Every structure is written in C-alpha cells, then in structure tokens.
Amino acid sequence: MIPVTKLDGSRYWINPHMIESMEENPDLTVTFFSGKKIVIKDKPETLIESIISYRRQIGIGKQEL
C-alpha cells in the first residue's frame, strides 16, 4: 500500500496494483480497476515515484527486467 493525500488533507492508502489510470485536471484523479475514483493532492510524478519505490521494495522490479 502507498500513502496519498486526499483534498481534505487526510491520508489514504491505496493498492498501486489496482490503479487503472490517472488524470490531472488540475487535481489528480486516480481511477481503479473497480471503477472507483479518488481525487488527491499528490502530483502525478510523486505518485509514480511512490509506485516505483513500492515495487522495488517488494521485489517486483527485478522480475520485470
């Protein structure tokens, strides 16, 4: 799970493997495979870095080489 910040400032943890897409307009809307959407304050680049770090931490990056 990776932490994100909702618009009200609260912290929320998401499963990065369930993210289908992200759209910035101007806040970041994250859409999951379930169809659920959340709007967060985080920048796309920050979220992508968090996903990459998480995947490295659990050893997925080595399997994708």
KEVEX-936940 format. One record per atom (N, C-alpha, C, O): residue in one letter; atom name; x, y, z. Coordinates in steps of 0.001 Angstrom, whole numbers, plus 500000, padded with zeros to 6 digits. Layout:
BEGIN
<atom><aa>A</aa><at>CA</at><x>X</x><y>Y</y><z>Z</z></atom>
...
END
This chain:
BEGIN
<atom><aa>M</aa><at>N</at><x>500843</x><y>498827</y><z>500000</z></atom>
<atom><aa>M</aa><at>CA</at><x>500000</x><y>500000</y><z>500000</z></atom>
<atom><aa>M</aa><at>C</at><x>500893</x><y>501243</y><z>500000</z></atom>
<atom><aa>M</aa><at>O</at><x>501968</x><y>501256</y><z>500600</z></atom>
<atom><aa>I</aa><at>N</at><x>500426</x><y>502271</y><z>499320</z></atom>
<atom><aa>I</aa><at>CA</at><x>501163</x><y>503529</y><z>499305</z></atom>
<atom><aa>I</aa><at>C</at><x>500256</x><y>504655</y><z>499792</z></atom>
<atom><aa>I</aa><at>O</at><x>499057</x><y>504658</y><z>499511</z></atom>
<atom><aa>P</aa><at>N</at><x>500834</x><y>505616</y><z>500529</z></atom>
<atom><aa>P</aa><at>CA</at><x>500027</x><y>506711</y><z>501051</z></atom>
<atom><aa>P</aa><at>C</at><x>499809</x><y>507805</y><z>500007</z></atom>
<atom><aa>P</aa><at>O</at><x>500692</x><y>508096</y><z>499201</z></atom>
<atom><aa>V</aa><at>N</at><x>498625</x><y>508401</y><z>500037</z></atom>
<atom><aa>V</aa><at>CA</at><x>498306</x><y>509573</y><z>499223</z></atom>
<atom><aa>V</aa><at>C</at><x>497576</x><y>510557</y><z>500135</z></atom>
<atom><aa>V</aa><at>O</at><x>497143</x><y>510195</y><z>501229</z></atom>
<atom><aa>T</aa><at>N</at><x>497442</x><y>511798</y><z>499677</z></atom>
<atom><aa>T</aa><at>CA</at><x>496763</x><y>512818</y><z>500468</z></atom>
<atom><aa>T</aa><at>C</at><x>495496</x><y>513254</y><z>499753</z></atom>
<atom><aa>T</aa><at>O</at><x>495548</x><y>513746</y><z>498626</z></atom>
<atom><aa>K</aa><at>N</at><x>494357</x><y>513072</y><z>500409</z></atom>
<atom><aa>K</aa><at>CA</at><x>493082</x><y>513499</y><z>499842</z></atom>
<atom><aa>K</aa><at>C</at><x>492980</x><y>515020</y><z>499908</z></atom>
<atom><aa>K</aa><at>O</at><x>493776</x><y>515662</y><z>500593</z></atom>
<atom><aa>L</aa><at>N</at><x>492025</x><y>515594</y><z>499215</z></atom>
<atom><aa>L</aa><at>CA</at><x>491877</x><y>517039</y><z>499154</z></atom>
<atom><aa>L</aa><at>C</at><x>491634</x><y>517675</y><z>500521</z></atom>
<atom><aa>L</aa><at>O</at><x>492009</x><y>518826</y><z>500747</z></atom>
<atom><aa>D</aa><at>N</at><x>491009</x><y>516932</y><z>501430</z></atom>
<atom><aa>D</aa><at>CA</at><x>490749</x><y>517476</y><z>502765</z></atom>
<atom><aa>D</aa><at>C</at><x>491966</x><y>517375</y><z>503687</z></atom>
<atom><aa>D</aa><at>O</at><x>491898</x><y>517751</y><z>504857</z></atom>
<atom><aa>G</aa><at>N</at><x>493078</x><y>516864</y><z>503152</z></atom>
<atom><aa>G</aa><at>CA</at><x>494315</x><y>516752</y><z>503917</z></atom>
<atom><aa>G</aa><at>C</at><x>494498</x><y>515425</y><z>504625</z></atom>
<atom><aa>G</aa><at>O</at><x>495562</x><y>515181</y><z>505195</z></atom>
<atom><aa>S</aa><at>N</at><x>493500</x><y>514564</y><z>504607</z></atom>
<atom><aa>S</aa><at>CA</at><x>493624</x><y>513273</y><z>505276</z></atom>
<atom><aa>S</aa><at>C</at><x>494482</x><y>512322</y><z>504446</z></atom>
<atom><aa>S</aa><at>O</at><x>494550</x><y>512415</y><z>503221</z></atom>
<atom><aa>R</aa><at>N</at><x>495131</x><y>511408</y><z>505154</z></atom>
<atom><aa>R</aa><at>CA</at><x>495974</x><y>510405</y><z>504494</z></atom>
<atom><aa>R</aa><at>C</at><x>495110</x><y>509208</y><z>504125</z></atom>
<atom><aa>R</aa><at>O</at><x>494164</x><y>508868</y><z>504836</z></atom>
<atom><aa>Y</aa><at>N</at><x>495441</x><y>508580</y><z>503019</z></atom>
<atom><aa>Y</aa><at>CA</at><x>494675</x><y>507455</y><z>502490</z></atom>
<atom><aa>Y</aa><at>C</at><x>495695</x><y>506512</y><z>501874</z></atom>
<atom><aa>Y</aa><at>O</at><x>496643</x><y>506975</y><z>501240</z></atom>
<atom><aa>W</aa><at>N</at><x>495534</x><y>505218</y><z>502037</z></atom>
<atom><aa>W</aa><at>CA</at><x>496473</x><y>504254</y><z>501469</z></atom>
<atom><aa>W</aa><at>C</at><x>495789</x><y>503492</y><z>500348</z></atom>
<atom><aa>W</aa><at>O</at><x>494651</x><y>503041</y><z>500473</z></atom>
<atom><aa>I</aa><at>N</at><x>496523</x><y>503363</y><z>499245</z></atom>
<atom><aa>I</aa><at>CA</at><x>495957</x><y>502680</y><z>498077</z></atom>
<atom><aa>I</aa><at>C</at><x>496859</x><y>501533</y><z>497637</z></atom>
<atom><aa>I</aa><at>O</at><x>498060</x><y>501525</y><z>497905</z></atom>
<atom><aa>N</aa><at>N</at><x>496260</x><y>500583</y><z>496968</z></atom>
<atom><aa>N</aa><at>CA</at><x>496992</x><y>499464</y><z>496392</z></atom>
<atom><aa>N</aa><at>C</at><x>497409</x><y>499878</y><z>494980</z></atom>
<atom><aa>N</aa><at>O</at><x>496550</x><y>500006</y><z>494108</z></atom>
<atom><aa>P</aa><at>N</at><x>498701</x><y>500089</y><z>494732</z></atom>
<atom><aa>P</aa><at>CA</at><x>499129</x><y>500577</y><z>493430</z></atom>
<atom><aa>P</aa><at>C</at><x>498895</x><y>499582</y><z>492292</z></atom>
<atom><aa>P</aa><at>O</at><x>498881</x><y>499970</y><z>491124</z></atom>
<atom><aa>H</aa><at>N</at><x>498714</x><y>498317</y><z>492625</z></atom>
<atom><aa>H</aa><at>CA</at><x>498470</x><y>497314</y><z>491588</z></atom>
<atom><aa>H</aa><at>C</at><x>497056</x><y>497402</y><z>491022</z></atom>
<atom><aa>H</aa><at>O</at><x>496753</x><y>496794</y><z>489995</z></atom>
<atom><aa>M</aa><at>N</at><x>496200</x><y>498155</y><z>491689</z></atom>
<atom><aa>M</aa><at>CA</at><x>494807</x><y>498263</y><z>491259</z></atom>
<atom><aa>M</aa><at>C</at><x>494516</x><y>499554</y><z>490490</z></atom>
<atom><aa>M</aa><at>O</at><x>493372</x><y>499804</y><z>490111</z></atom>
<atom><aa>I</aa><at>N</at><x>495551</x><y>500376</y><z>490258</z></atom>
<atom><aa>I</aa><at>CA</at><x>495354</x><y>501634</y><z>489538</z></atom>
<atom><aa>I</aa><at>C</at><x>495236</x><y>501356</y><z>488043</z></atom>
<atom><aa>I</aa><at>O</at><x>496094</x><y>500709</y><z>487444</z></atom>
<atom><aa>E</aa><at>N</at><x>494166</x><y>501854</y><z>487463</z></atom>
<atom><aa>E</aa><at>CA</at><x>493963</x><y>501720</y><z>486019</z></atom>
<atom><aa>E</aa><at>C</at><x>494487</x><y>502947</y><z>485283</z></atom>
<atom><aa>E</aa><at>O</at><x>495148</x><y>502824</y><z>484252</z></atom>
<atom><aa>S</aa><at>N</at><x>494189</x><y>504141</y><z>485820</z></atom>
<atom><aa>S</aa><at>CA</at><x>494636</x><y>505357</y><z>485143</z></atom>
<atom><aa>S</aa><at>C</at><x>494686</x><y>506518</y><z>486124</z></atom>
<atom><aa>S</aa><at>O</at><x>494142</x><y>506451</y><z>487226</z></atom>
<atom><aa>M</aa><at>N</at><x>495359</x><y>507595</y><z>485692</z></atom>
<atom><aa>M</aa><at>CA</at><x>495436</x><y>508828</y><z>486463</z></atom>
<atom><aa>M</aa><at>C</at><x>495187</x><y>509984</y><z>485503</z></atom>
<atom><aa>M</aa><at>O</at><x>495634</x><y>509959</y><z>484356</z></atom>
<atom><aa>E</aa><at>N</at><x>494467</x><y>510998</y><z>485982</z></atom>
<atom><aa>E</aa><at>CA</at><x>494178</x><y>512170</y><z>485162</z></atom>
<atom><aa>E</aa><at>C</at><x>494357</x><y>513421</y><z>486009</z></atom>
<atom><aa>E</aa><at>O</at><x>493814</x><y>513525</y><z>487109</z></atom>
<atom><aa>E</aa><at>N</at><x>495124</x><y>514365</y><z>485484</z></atom>
<atom><aa>E</aa><at>CA</at><x>495375</x><y>515611</y><z>486207</z></atom>
<atom><aa>E</aa><at>C</at><x>494530</x><y>516720</y><z>485603</z></atom>
<atom><aa>E</aa><at>O</at><x>494648</x><y>517027</y><z>484416</z></atom>
<atom><aa>N</aa><at>N</at><x>493659</x><y>517331</y><z>486445</z></atom>
<atom><aa>N</aa><at>CA</at><x>492764</x><y>518369</y><z>485915</z></atom>
<atom><aa>N</aa><at>C</at><x>492190</x><y>519286</y><z>486985</z></atom>
<atom><aa>N</aa><at>O</at><x>490986</x><y>519130</y><z>487190</z></atom>
<atom><aa>P</aa><at>N</at><x>492785</x><y>520172</y><z>487675</z></atom>
<atom><aa>P</aa><at>CA</at><x>494213</x><y>520243</y><z>487991</z></atom>
<atom><aa>P</aa><at>C</at><x>494607</x><y>519284</y><z>489105</z></atom>
<atom><aa>P</aa><at>O</at><x>495782</x><y>518936</y><z>489217</z></atom>
<atom><aa>D</aa><at>N</at><x>493643</x><y>518836</y><z>489948</z></atom>
<atom><aa>D</aa><at>CA</at><x>493975</x><y>517827</y><z>490954</z></atom>
<atom><aa>D</aa><at>C</at><x>494085</x><y>516468</y><z>490268</z></atom>
<atom><aa>D</aa><at>O</at><x>493612</x><y>516288</y><z>489146</z></atom>
<atom><aa>L</aa><at>N</at><x>494701</x><y>515535</y><z>490938</z></atom>
<atom><aa>L</aa><at>CA</at><x>494929</x><y>514218</y><z>490348</z></atom>
<atom><aa>L</aa><at>C</at><x>493778</x><y>513276</y><z>490686</z></atom>
<atom><aa>L</aa><at>O</at><x>493506</x><y>513015</y><z>491858</z></atom>
<atom><aa>T</aa><at>N</at><x>493104</x><y>512768</y><z>489657</z></atom>
<atom><aa>T</aa><at>CA</at><x>492044</x><y>511778</y><z>489817</z></atom>
<atom><aa>T</aa><at>C</at><x>492622</x><y>510412</y><z>489484</z></atom>
<atom><aa>T</aa><at>O</at><x>493134</x><y>510192</y><z>488386</z></atom>
<atom><aa>V</aa><at>N</at><x>492534</x><y>509501</y><z>490439</z></atom>
<atom><aa>V</aa><at>CA</at><x>493040</x><y>508142</y><z>490262</z></atom>
<atom><aa>V</aa><at>C</at><x>491838</x><y>507228</y><z>490084</z></atom>
<atom><aa>V</aa><at>O</at><x>490919</x><y>507226</y><z>490903</z></atom>
<atom><aa>T</aa><at>N</at><x>491855</x><y>506452</y><z>489009</z></atom>
<atom><aa>T</aa><at>CA</at><x>490783</x><y>505507</y><z>488725</z></atom>
<atom><aa>T</aa><at>C</at><x>491319</x><y>504094</y><z>488920</z></atom>
<atom><aa>T</aa><at>O</at><x>492397</x><y>503755</y><z>488431</z></atom>
<atom><aa>F</aa><at>N</at><x>490559</x><y>503280</y><z>489636</z></atom>
<atom><aa>F</aa><at>CA</at><x>490945</x><y>501904</y><z>489909</z></atom>
<atom><aa>F</aa><at>C</at><x>490191</x><y>500951</y><z>488983</z></atom>
<atom><aa>F</aa><at>O</at><x>489182</x><y>501325</y><z>488386</z></atom>
<atom><aa>F</aa><at>N</at><x>490685</x><y>499723</y><z>488868</z></atom>
<atom><aa>F</aa><at>CA</at><x>490042</x><y>498724</y><z>488018</z></atom>
<atom><aa>F</aa><at>C</at><x>488596</x><y>498476</y><z>488427</z></atom>
<atom><aa>F</aa><at>O</at><x>487785</x><y>498062</y><z>487598</z></atom>
<atom><aa>S</aa><at>N</at><x>488264</x><y>498719</y><z>489679</z></atom>
<atom><aa>S</aa><at>CA</at><x>486895</x><y>498518</y><z>490166</z></atom>
<atom><aa>S</aa><at>C</at><x>485946</x><y>499603</y><z>489666</z></atom>
<atom><aa>S</aa><at>O</at><x>484726</x><y>499471</y><z>489761</z></atom>
<atom><aa>G</aa><at>N</at><x>486536</x><y>500696</y><z>489122</z></atom>
<atom><aa>G</aa><at>CA</at><x>485729</x><y>501827</y><z>488691</z></atom>
<atom><aa>G</aa><at>C</at><x>485700</x><y>502950</y><z>489714</z></atom>
<atom><aa>G</aa><at>O</at><x>485282</x><y>504065</y><z>489403</z></atom>
<atom><aa>K</aa><at>N</at><x>486145</x><y>502662</y><z>490942</z></atom>
<atom><aa>K</aa><at>CA</at><x>486196</x><y>503689</y><z>491980</z></atom>
<atom><aa>K</aa><at>C</at><x>487224</x><y>504750</y><z>491600</z></atom>
<atom><aa>K</aa><at>O</at><x>488267</x><y>504450</y><z>491018</z></atom>
<atom><aa>K</aa><at>N</at><x>486904</x><y>506002</y><z>491943</z></atom>
<atom><aa>K</aa><at>CA</at><x>487808</x><y>507112</y><z>491676</z></atom>
<atom><aa>K</aa><at>C</at><x>488041</x><y>507879</y><z>492969</z></atom>
<atom><aa>K</aa><at>O</at><x>487135</x><y>508032</y><z>493789</z></atom>
<atom><aa>I</aa><at>N</at><x>489286</x><y>508366</y><z>493142</z></atom>
<atom><aa>I</aa><at>CA</at><x>489580</x><y>509262</y><z>494249</z></atom>
<atom><aa>I</aa><at>C</at><x>490347</x><y>510450</y><z>493687</z></atom>
<atom><aa>I</aa><at>O</at><x>491095</x><y>510322</y><z>492718</z></atom>
<atom><aa>V</aa><at>N</at><x>490151</x><y>511601</y><z>494305</z></atom>
<atom><aa>V</aa><at>CA</at><x>490863</x><y>512810</y><z>493908</z></atom>
<atom><aa>V</aa><at>C</at><x>491853</x><y>513123</y><z>495014</z></atom>
<atom><aa>V</aa><at>O</at><x>491488</x><y>513184</y><z>496188</z></atom>
<atom><aa>I</aa><at>N</at><x>493119</x><y>513322</y><z>494632</z></atom>
<atom><aa>I</aa><at>CA</at><x>494169</x><y>513534</y><z>495615</z></atom>
<atom><aa>I</aa><at>C</at><x>494981</x><y>514781</y><z>495285</z></atom>
<atom><aa>I</aa><at>O</at><x>494962</x><y>515285</y><z>494162</z></atom>
<atom><aa>K</aa><at>N</at><x>495704</x><y>515267</y><z>496311</z></atom>
<atom><aa>K</aa><at>CA</at><x>496550</x><y>516445</y><z>496156</z></atom>
<atom><aa>K</aa><at>C</at><x>497886</x><y>516116</y><z>495497</z></atom>
<atom><aa>K</aa><at>O</at><x>498509</x><y>516984</y><z>494886</z></atom>
<atom><aa>D</aa><at>N</at><x>498322</x><y>514877</y><z>495618</z></atom>
<atom><aa>D</aa><at>CA</at><x>499648</x><y>514488</y><z>495148</z></atom>
<atom><aa>D</aa><at>C</at><x>499813</x><y>514748</y><z>493652</z></atom>
<atom><aa>D</aa><at>O</at><x>498861</x><y>514638</y><z>492880</z></atom>
<atom><aa>K</aa><at>N</at><x>501019</x><y>515090</y><z>493265</z></atom>
<atom><aa>K</aa><at>CA</at><x>501344</x><y>515282</y><z>491849</z></atom>
<atom><aa>K</aa><at>C</at><x>501560</x><y>513917</y><z>491200</z></atom>
<atom><aa>K</aa><at>O</at><x>501978</x><y>512976</y><z>491875</z></atom>
<atom><aa>P</aa><at>N</at><x>501283</x><y>513796</y><z>489903</z></atom>
<atom><aa>P</aa><at>CA</at><x>501457</x><y>512504</y><z>489224</z></atom>
<atom><aa>P</aa><at>C</at><x>502877</x><y>511958</y><z>489374</z></atom>
<atom><aa>P</aa><at>O</at><x>503074</x><y>510762</y><z>489589</z></atom>
<atom><aa>E</aa><at>N</at><x>503863</x><y>512850</y><z>489258</z></atom>
<atom><aa>E</aa><at>CA</at><x>505259</x><y>512407</y><z>489361</z></atom>
<atom><aa>E</aa><at>C</at><x>505560</x><y>511823</y><z>490741</z></atom>
<atom><aa>E</aa><at>O</at><x>506301</x><y>510847</y><z>490862</z></atom>
<atom><aa>T</aa><at>N</at><x>504983</x><y>512423</y><z>491771</z></atom>
<atom><aa>T</aa><at>CA</at><x>505174</x><y>511934</y><z>493132</z></atom>
<atom><aa>T</aa><at>C</at><x>504529</x><y>510565</y><z>493302</z></atom>
<atom><aa>T</aa><at>O</at><x>505115</x><y>509668</y><z>493908</z></atom>
<atom><aa>L</aa><at>N</at><x>503335</x><y>510409</y><z>492771</z></atom>
<atom><aa>L</aa><at>CA</at><x>502644</x><y>509124</y><z>492867</z></atom>
<atom><aa>L</aa><at>C</at><x>503393</x><y>508040</y><z>492096</z></atom>
<atom><aa>L</aa><at>O</at><x>503532</x><y>506915</y><z>492577</z></atom>
<atom><aa>I</aa><at>N</at><x>503867</x><y>508373</y><z>490922</z></atom>
<atom><aa>I</aa><at>CA</at><x>504628</x><y>507397</y><z>490124</z></atom>
<atom><aa>I</aa><at>C</at><x>505895</x><y>506977</y><z>490859</z></atom>
<atom><aa>I</aa><at>O</at><x>506228</x><y>505792</y><z>490886</z></atom>
<atom><aa>E</aa><at>N</at><x>506606</x><y>507935</y><z>491458</z></atom>
<atom><aa>E</aa><at>CA</at><x>507805</x><y>507602</y><z>492235</z></atom>
<atom><aa>E</aa><at>C</at><x>507464</x><y>506698</y><z>493422</z></atom>
<atom><aa>E</aa><at>O</at><x>508219</x><y>505780</y><z>493743</z></atom>
<atom><aa>S</aa><at>N</at><x>506330</x><y>506959</y><z>494071</z></atom>
<atom><aa>S</aa><at>CA</at><x>505900</x><y>506109</y><z>495186</z></atom>
<atom><aa>S</aa><at>C</at><x>505613</x><y>504692</y><z>494713</z></atom>
<atom><aa>S</aa><at>O</at><x>505947</x><y>503724</y><z>495395</z></atom>
<atom><aa>I</aa><at>N</at><x>504999</x><y>504575</y><z>493552</z></atom>
<atom><aa>I</aa><at>CA</at><x>504694</x><y>503251</y><z>492991</z></atom>
<atom><aa>I</aa><at>C</at><x>505982</x><y>502512</y><z>492665</z></atom>
<atom><aa>I</aa><at>O</at><x>506122</x><y>501332</y><z>492987</z></atom>
<atom><aa>I</aa><at>N</at><x>506922</x><y>503197</y><z>492029</z></atom>
<atom><aa>I</aa><at>CA</at><x>508199</x><y>502572</y><z>491676</z></atom>
<atom><aa>I</aa><at>C</at><x>508936</x><y>502129</y><z>492932</z></atom>
<atom><aa>I</aa><at>O</at><x>509462</x><y>501017</y><z>492979</z></atom>
<atom><aa>S</aa><at>N</at><x>508981</x><y>502981</y><z>493946</z></atom>
<atom><aa>S</aa><at>CA</at><x>509646</x><y>502646</y><z>495204</z></atom>
<atom><aa>S</aa><at>C</at><x>508994</x><y>501441</y><z>495870</z></atom>
<atom><aa>S</aa><at>O</at><x>509683</x><y>500545</y><z>496356</z></atom>
<atom><aa>Y</aa><at>N</at><x>507676</x><y>501423</y><z>495891</z></atom>
<atom><aa>Y</aa><at>CA</at><x>506939</x><y>500307</y><z>496483</z></atom>
<atom><aa>Y</aa><at>C</at><x>507252</x><y>499005</y><z>495751</z></atom>
<atom><aa>Y</aa><at>O</at><x>507489</x><y>497973</y><z>496380</z></atom>
<atom><aa>R</aa><at>N</at><x>507250</x><y>499059</y><z>494431</z></atom>
<atom><aa>R</aa><at>CA</at><x>507504</x><y>497852</y><z>493641</z></atom>
<atom><aa>R</aa><at>C</at><x>508933</x><y>497348</y><z>493859</z></atom>
<atom><aa>R</aa><at>O</at><x>509164</x><y>496139</y><z>493906</z></atom>
<atom><aa>R</aa><at>N</at><x>509878</x><y>498257</y><z>493989</z></atom>
<atom><aa>R</aa><at>CA</at><x>511256</x><y>497851</y><z>494292</z></atom>
<atom><aa>R</aa><at>C</at><x>511332</x><y>497217</y><z>495677</z></atom>
<atom><aa>R</aa><at>O</at><x>512020</x><y>496215</y><z>495874</z></atom>
<atom><aa>Q</aa><at>N</at><x>510627</x><y>497803</y><z>496620</z></atom>
<atom><aa>Q</aa><at>CA</at><x>510637</x><y>497325</y><z>497996</z></atom>
<atom><aa>Q</aa><at>C</at><x>510129</x><y>495888</y><z>498101</z></atom>
<atom><aa>Q</aa><at>O</at><x>510649</x><y>495098</y><z>498888</z></atom>
<atom><aa>I</aa><at>N</at><x>509121</x><y>495554</y><z>497312</z></atom>
<atom><aa>I</aa><at>CA</at><x>508585</x><y>494183</y><z>497387</z></atom>
<atom><aa>I</aa><at>C</at><x>509220</x><y>493248</y><z>496359</z></atom>
<atom><aa>I</aa><at>O</at><x>508846</x><y>492079</y><z>496262</z></atom>
<atom><aa>G</aa><at>N</at><x>510192</x><y>493774</y><z>495583</z></atom>
<atom><aa>G</aa><at>CA</at><x>510967</x><y>492926</y><z>494682</z></atom>
<atom><aa>G</aa><at>C</at><x>510363</x><y>492699</y><z>493317</z></atom>
<atom><aa>G</aa><at>O</at><x>510808</x><y>491803</y><z>492600</z></atom>
<atom><aa>I</aa><at>N</at><x>509376</x><y>493465</y><z>492933</z></atom>
<atom><aa>I</aa><at>CA</at><x>508749</x><y>493272</y><z>491621</z></atom>
<atom><aa>I</aa><at>C</at><x>509633</x><y>493771</y><z>490489</z></atom>
<atom><aa>I</aa><at>O</at><x>509642</x><y>493177</y><z>489411</z></atom>
<atom><aa>G</aa><at>N</at><x>510373</x><y>494848</y><z>490709</z></atom>
<atom><aa>G</aa><at>CA</at><x>511199</x><y>495418</y><z>489656</z></atom>
<atom><aa>G</aa><at>C</at><x>512182</x><y>494417</y><z>489057</z></atom>
<atom><aa>G</aa><at>O</at><x>512454</x><y>494464</y><z>487858</z></atom>
<atom><aa>K</aa><at>N</at><x>512709</x><y>493524</y><z>489865</z></atom>
<atom><aa>K</aa><at>CA</at><x>513668</x><y>492533</y><z>489386</z></atom>
<atom><aa>K</aa><at>C</at><x>513010</x><y>491527</y><z>488438</z></atom>
<atom><aa>K</aa><at>O</at><x>513663</x><y>491010</y><z>487532</z></atom>
<atom><aa>Q</aa><at>N</at><x>511745</x><y>491255</y><z>488640</z></atom>
<atom><aa>Q</aa><at>CA</at><x>511031</x><y>490299</y><z>487794</z></atom>
<atom><aa>Q</aa><at>C</at><x>510689</x><y>490877</y><z>486436</z></atom>
<atom><aa>Q</aa><at>O</at><x>510412</x><y>490128</y><z>485499</z></atom>
<atom><aa>E</aa><at>N</at><x>510704</x><y>492212</y><z>486309</z></atom>
<atom><aa>E</aa><at>CA</at><x>510279</x><y>492858</y><z>485076</z></atom>
<atom><aa>E</aa><at>C</at><x>511429</x><y>493195</y><z>484139</z></atom>
<atom><aa>E</aa><at>O</at><x>511208</x><y>493755</y><z>483065</z></atom>
<atom><aa>L</aa><at>N</at><x>512669</x><y>492857</y><z>484537</z></atom>
<atom><aa>L</aa><at>CA</at><x>513820</x><y>493155</y><z>483684</z></atom>
<atom><aa>L</aa><at>C</at><x>513884</x><y>492276</y><z>482471</z></atom>
<atom><aa>L</aa><at>O</at><x>514799</x><y>492410</y><z>481659</z></atom>
END
